[in-house]
Amino acid sequence: MNSAHDSVQGFNTRGDLLAGLTHNAKGGCRPPWEAILAHFDFVKMNRNMTYHYSQITSKLLKYRNLIGAKDLWIAASLAPGFPLVTKNVLHFGCVSGLKLPAYR
């Protein structure tokens, strides 16, 4: 990351961010998407991430507590010990080892 203002998002969240920006645009106003997304570093899928995805999925299947595929990839894309700031504690709370700081 280049500065304290940079954020890291899972590789599949670029589309989610664009969808949210499009959905929340007021009065037909189209914000400059690329300028907004330039503040984020997007993680590309790699072998460690796919392995982590398989481990998380296997554990959740074992306990019959599977969460959505996008949420699984977001969890798998995080480096160990890296916090995930989300309001979706119900899903991500099922993934052992994730740090979920309080969010309002």
Backbone hydrogen bonds, N-H to C=O, Kabsch-Sander energy under -0.5 kcal/mol:
donor,donor_aa,acceptor,acceptor_aa,energy
6,D,3,S,-1.4
7,S,39,H,-1.1
9,Q,41,D,-1.9
13,T,10,G,-1.9
14,R,11,F,-0.7
16,D,12,N,-0.7
17,L,13,T,-3.1
18,L,14,R,-2.4
19,A,15,G,-2.5
20,G,16,D,-2.4
21,L,17,L,-2.5
22,T,18,L,-2.6
23,H,19,A,-2.7
24,N,20,G,-2.2
25,A,21,L,-0.6
25,A,22,T,-0.8
29,C,26,K,-2.3
33,W,31,P,-1.5
35,A,32,P,-0.5
36,I,32,P,-1.9
37,L,33,W,-3.1
38,A,34,E,-1.2
39,H,36,I,-1.4
40,F,37,L,-2.0
41,D,7,S,-3.0
42,F,40,F,-0.6
43,V,9,Q,-1.8
50,T,46,N,-2.2
51,Y,47,R,-2.4
52,H,48,N,-2.7
53,Y,49,M,-2.6
54,S,50,T,-2.1
55,Q,51,Y,-2.2
56,I,52,H,-2.6
57,T,53,Y,-2.7
58,S,54,S,-2.4
59,K,55,Q,-2.1
60,L,56,I,-2.5
61,L,57,T,-2.6
62,K,58,S,-2.1
63,Y,59,K,-1.5
64,R,61,L,-1.4
65,N,60,L,-3.2
72,L,68,G,-2.3
73,W,69,A,-2.3
74,I,70,K,-2.4
75,A,71,D,-2.5
76,A,72,L,-2.5
77,S,73,W,-1.6
78,L,74,I,-0.6
78,L,75,A,-0.9
82,F,79,A,-2.4
84,L,99,K,-2.8
85,V,83,P,-0.5
86,T,84,L,-0.7
89,V,87,K,-1.5
92,F,88,N,-2.1
93,G,89,V,-2.1
94,C,91,H,-1.5
95,V,92,F,-1.3
96,S,94,C,-0.8
98,L,95,V,-1.5
99,K,82,F,-0.6
100,L,98,L,-0.6
